[in-house]
C-alpha cells in the first residue's frame, strides 16, 4: 500500500486554538495506472460537523468530522470562511490532523462563520464536508446614541428622542420605557427606522404635556450574555400641546427576512395628526385580507402587518399605504424574503465518464436566498473538485446550477461536490467521478495500390478503426477531395461506434487520374491520434492473365520457396493448389501463400508432388501452370558438422590415391608393338564398307544447320503483356513475384520421327558414351 508521505506543523493559531496542519505532496502523477487513468476515488464522510451552533462571546465549541478514503485513513484539515464565497483560495486553513476534532475555545467576534472539514487521501482526492455555521453572539455596552433631557416650550408636529443600540450579533431589539413602564402600542409613538445600522429612536408626533416623563432606551439580545443593555433615564418636559399636521414618513423602505414557518412583522410608520389610516397591499393593488381567521392581521394602529406561519407564496413586495386629512396617500415599501430549508432536487451519485467527452453534471436545489435580489431565485451553487474551485468560464462553466464541461482529462478524476447555500444555511452533495480511457488510437486498413481500368468506374475502400469513431478525409495529390473537387469523385461513409468504412468512387477513370491518393483518419477527441494510408492510383487497359511455374527439388527439413511469374492487368489474384484433386493451399502451419509465392517451412517427404497455381483478374480466361516438387540429396548430412567435413576430405583423398595407383599400373602393363599388325582381308573389306556408309555413329547428333530448330528445343513465345503497354497511362504490367524462368508451358513439343534418334530438352543432361579401350597385343604372324 502506498503510504502518504509528509510532515506535520503544529503552532498556535490564536491564544485559544491549537492548529496542527498536515503538509503533503499534491502531485498525483505517481498514482496513474498503466492506462493513464487515476484509481477510482472512494471517499465518504461518515460524520458531518453540526450544521449550526450559536454560542456567546468567550465560550468554546467542539466540532467533529470523520470519513473513509480510497487508500488508508484520510488526513483531516479544517477550513474557515466568514461568508460563503466561490473563491475557495480565500478560505483559511485552520487545523489538521487525523482525529477529526476541532476545539474552538474562548471564541471571539471574528471567529464566527462557516467551518468545513476536509478529508484527503494519498491519491490526491479530497472531500469537503457541509458547512458548520458557528454564530458568536454578543451585545456591547456602549450605545451609539442615547436619550438626553429635553424641555419643549413651543408647539411641534413631532418630537424625536434619540437611541442607537450598541454593536451586537444578532441585531438587538430596542424597547422604550417611560417612568419605568414599557411603552407598547401608543397611538402617537413609534420607533424610527432608517437602516439596519440606524434605528430605534422614539418618535412622538403631536406631543402634548401628557407625554412628559423619564424615558430610557433598552437594547435586548436574548442570545447574548448579559442579555440586555439600558441607558440612563432622560427627563422629557413638554410644556405645550402639539397641533394637527400632515403625515411624515419615518420608516424607510426596507426588507424583512424570515424563515418559512416562522412569523413575520412588517412595519410602516409615519407621523401626523390625526393618526394616518393604513392600508396594506401585496404589490400596488392586491389588498391584503386581514379579516378574522386569516394569517394576516394588523397591529399598532395599522402601522404593522403581522403574518403568521409564513409560507413560500407569501414572499413579495408589500406596500403600507397611509394618509390623513392633511396628506394624500403615501407608501412604505417592505420586501419580504422567505427562506426555505435547502433541498437537493438532483442527488449526485458516482459516475464513470469517458475521457474528453463533453458532459454536464446537474445540481438543482430548492430554497430562496434574499441576497440574489429575486425572491423567486434558487439558492446559490458552488462546485468543487477535490476541495478546489472548478468553474473557470472556459472548459468548466456553470449554468443554472449545472456544471458544463468540454470533457475531462484522465487526471481530472476525483470527488466532485455541489454546494447549495443561502443566507441562513449551506449544504452539499458529492460524488466520485472516474475517468476511463475509452479513447482508442486510430488504425487504418486498405490497399496500397488502386488499379483502375481505362474509362471504367472504380471503388476504393478505406477502413478506419478507433474510438470515438474517426473522421476520414480523402486527398488526391495533396488536395482534399471535397464536394467541389471533381464531379467524378464522390465519397460515401458508413460508421459504427468504433469503425468507419469510407468508399471513394471515381467515375470513368482517365489518364489524368493517375497519382497518389491519401485516406486520412483523425480521432474526434485527440487530434494526435491520426493514421493515413497512401494509395498509388494507376490507370491502364485490360490484359488477360498469364502465369509460369518451374519444377524444383527440395531438401528435407529446409525451407523452400516456390515462385510463379504472373502477368496481367489488373494484377491477377493468385491461388495455389496441391495434387490433381486441387486441394486449396492457404496460409497456416508450415505453409505460407503470399500471392505468387508459396513458402514451405521444414520441408517433408509428404510435400513432394504436383502443385498447381491459378491466376485470374476477370479478363479473359483464368491462367494455370503446374510444377513438380521432388526430394533431392541433403548434403548437410555429410557436411553439416566439422566431423562430416573431415570425413569427406578423407574419402576424396583415398579415391584420388587409388586413381593415381591405377594409372601407374596401366602404364607399366602397356607395351607398344614393335610393328603395326597386318590386317586380314576380312578386316580390310569391313573398313571399306564403313567408309562408304552415310550413317552417323551411334550417340552423335549432327549440328543443326542455320535456321533449323532442333527437335525438343526450348524457346519463349512473345507475351502480349510485354508489348501492349499504354505508355500514356504509365500502365506497366504489374509483375507480382519471380524472375523470368524457362517457360515450361511455352515448350514446343514435337513427335519423334526416328526411334533411334536421341532427344533432349532443358531438363536433359547429355552424357557422352564411354568407349572401352582394348589392348593391342603384338602379332605373331
Secondary structure, 3 states (H helix, E strand, C coil): CCCCCEEEEEEEEECCEEEEEEEECCCCHHHECCCCCECCCCCEEEECCCCEEEEECCCCEEEECEEECCCCCCEEEEEEECCCCCCHHHCEEEEEECCCEEEECCCCHHHCEEEEEEEECCCCCEEECCCEEEEEEEECCCCCECCCCEEECCCCCEEEECCECCCEECCCEEEEEECCEECCCCCCEEEEECCCCCEEEEEEECCCHHHCEEEEEEEECCCCCCCEEECCCEEEEECCCCCCEEEEECECCEEEEEECCCCEEEECCEEEECCCEEEEEECCCEECCCCCCCCEEEECCCCEEEECCCCHHHCEEEEEEEEECCEEEEEEEEEEEEECCCEECCCCCCEEEECCCCEEECCCEECCCHHHCCCCCCCEEEEEECCEECCCCCCEEEECCEEEECCCCHHHCEEEEEEEECCCCEEEEEEEEEEECCCEEEEEEECCEEEEECCCCEEEEEEEEEECCCEEEEEECCEECCCCCCCCEEEEEEECCCEEEEEEEECCCCHHHCEEEEEEEECCCCCCCEEEEEEEEEEECCEEEEEECCCEEECCCCCEEEECEEEEECCCEEEEEECCCCEEECCECCEEEECCEEEECCCCHHHCEEEEEEEECCCCCCEEEEEEEEECCCCHHHHCCHHHHHHHHHHHHHHHHHHHHHHHHHHHHCCCCCCCCCCCHHHHHHHHHHHHCCCCCCCCCCCCCCCCCCCCCCCCCCCHHHHCCECCCCECCCCCCCCCCCCHHHCCCCCCCCCCCCCCCCCCCCCCCCCCCCCCCCCCC
